[in-house]
Amino acid sequence: MVDLISLFLNSVFAGNILLAFFLGMCSFVAVSRNLEASIGLGFAVIFVLSITVPLNWFIFHYLLAPGALAWLGLGAYDLSFLKLIVFIAVIAAMVQALEMIIDQFSAALYANLGIFLPLIAVNCAILGGSLFMVERNYTFIESVVYGFGSGVGWMLAIVAMAAARIKLRYADLPRGLEGFAITMIITGLMAMAFMMFSGITM
Amino acid sequence: MKLSKTKAFKTFAGPAWTENPINMQMLGICSALAVTVQLKPAIVMALAMTFVVSFSNLIISAMRKIIPSNIRIIVELAVIASLVIVTDEFLRAYMYDVSKLLSVFVGLIITNCIILGRAEGFALSNPPHLAFIDGLGNGAGYGSVLIFVALIRELFGSGNIFGFSVVPQAFYDAGYEDMGIMLLAPAAFIIIGLMAWLQKYLTTRDEV
């Protein structure tokens, strides 16, 4: 249990998927201009990551990993090279399905989350989460915790950034620094602050 | 006609400098930062990226008249993912140590916004040879940023270039120390930020 809590805290803070592994930067820079949109996208990322990482865990361990097809009597095959294309297809299909389900059951939720879901299919944080899950050999439970934790970490980073950029609107920046450049520098400072958490172990 | 006036040259030079995908269009930053701790993986990543973006542009542009527009995203993703798998397997086979360093970031080329962005924005509306050159230009623009950042981080972070020590021992004796922060994530963000500032400053100077 302590392991899982520690994994969760690590994926939220010290091993933050955005600030330590640079994943999901594109939508981070584009969407953090707007605080409400950042919160919406943050929830959508948590949602999709907590579903796709465990789902891809099943697919990898029962279909793709070396010897995974043993339950079909095909233990000699190693399909792990297919993981990239399968993962991206699962993510795209999952996002599409979620969009339809949310649209069916909750109009309010759809209005808030729906527009962000298509953006998420090409968010590197989602594919990155699944690939790290394979790379680090997580067990099923760990993959659930990791998926959820990275989503929370990503949301924390983008909401903090959106809040910082509201204040930035009144700042008198030198020419050329506004927009992208200052966002990256603030992200750097934020990443430094998040690294302080790496000293904390449980 | 001078070389710099031809359409092909402009197609190459635009994305390589004035419309640089990372600094000016803010695309593809995800993978750019993680692989720049040392020069060697940065160069391999730049080459892999150039290969994927130019060939995906070429293939998609060649097929642009037969792809139905409502399923084009999935077709594009399939082309890109196949090229990335080829690259990944190639690196695993011939450059295993580098592929270990790059870890998941080769796979993440798939979701690199530059590639899908170029496929959508350029390859679907231009003939194959221009699309290919556009891909090379984007690869060069992406690669130059990557290599520059990696050069700064490796030089100041560990005193090396390509793993060879270049900072003279006399400096260390005089009290110089490598900056550990350069090897960590925050430095990458800050260097890219400063570079984007510089480039934007230089490219917009004439208009003011």
Contacts between the chains, C-beta under 8 A, distances in Angstrom:
chain1	res1	chain2	res2	distance
A	19	B	185	6.3
A	20	B	185	5.1
A	21	B	34	6.2
A	21	B	185	7.8
A	22	B	29	7.1
A	22	B	30	5.6
A	22	B	31	7.4
A	22	B	32	7.7
A	22	B	33	4.1
A	22	B	34	4.7
A	22	B	185	7.0
A	22	B	188	7.2
A	23	B	30	5.5
A	23	B	108	7.3
A	24	B	30	6.6
A	25	B	29	4.0
A	25	B	30	4.6
A	25	B	33	7.4
A	26	B	26	7.2
A	26	B	27	6.2
A	26	B	28	7.2
A	26	B	29	6.4
A	26	B	30	6.3
A	26	B	113	4.5
A	29	B	26	5.1
A	29	B	29	6.9
A	30	B	26	7.2
A	81	B	85	6.1
A	81	B	88	7.5
A	81	B	89	6.0
A	82	B	85	7.6
A	83	B	107	7.8
A	84	B	81	5.6
A	84	B	84	5.9
A	84	B	85	5.6
A	84	B	88	6.9
A	84	B	107	4.9
A	84	B	110	6.1
A	85	B	78	7.2
A	85	B	81	4.2
A	85	B	82	6.9
A	85	B	85	6.4
A	88	B	77	6.1
A	88	B	81	5.7
A	88	B	110	5.6
A	88	B	111	7.4
A	89	B	77	8.0
A	92	B	74	6.9
A	92	B	77	7.0
A	122	B	111	5.1
A	122	B	113	6.7
A	122	B	116	6.1
A	123	B	111	6.8
A	124	B	30	4.1
A	124	B	31	7.2
A	124	B	108	5.1
A	124	B	111	4.4
A	124	B	112	7.3
A	126	B	111	7.8
A	127	B	107	7.0
A	127	B	108	6.2
A	127	B	110	6.6
A	127	B	111	5.0
A	128	B	30	7.7
A	128	B	104	6.1
A	128	B	108	5.8
A	128	B	111	7.9
A	131	B	104	3.8
A	131	B	107	5.2
A	131	B	108	7.0
A	132	B	104	6.0
A	135	B	103	5.9
A	135	B	104	5.7
A	174	B	197	7.9
A	175	B	201	6.4
A	175	B	204	7.1
A	175	B	208	7.3
A	176	B	197	5.1
A	176	B	198	7.5
A	176	B	200	3.9
A	176	B	201	3.7
A	176	B	204	6.4
A	177	B	197	4.8
A	177	B	200	7.9
A	180	B	23	7.5
A	180	B	26	5.0
A	180	B	193	7.7
A	180	B	196	5.2
A	180	B	200	7.8
A	181	B	193	4.8
A	181	B	194	7.2
A	181	B	196	4.2
A	181	B	197	3.9
A	181	B	200	6.6
A	182	B	193	6.8
A	182	B	197	7.9
A	183	B	193	7.3
A	184	B	29	8.0
A	184	B	189	5.1
A	184	B	190	7.1
A	184	B	192	5.0
A	184	B	193	3.2
A	184	B	196	6.5
A	185	B	189	7.0
A	185	B	190	5.4
A	185	B	193	3.8
A	185	B	194	7.2
A	187	B	189	4.6
A	187	B	193	7.7
A	188	B	186	4.4
A	188	B	187	7.0
A	188	B	188	7.5
A	188	B	189	3.3
A	188	B	190	3.7
A	188	B	193	6.5
A	189	B	186	7.0
A	189	B	190	7.8
A	191	B	184	8.0
A	191	B	185	4.9
A	191	B	186	4.2
A	191	B	189	5.9
A	192	B	181	7.9
A	192	B	186	4.2
A	195	B	184	6.6
A	195	B	185	7.3
A	195	B	186	6.9
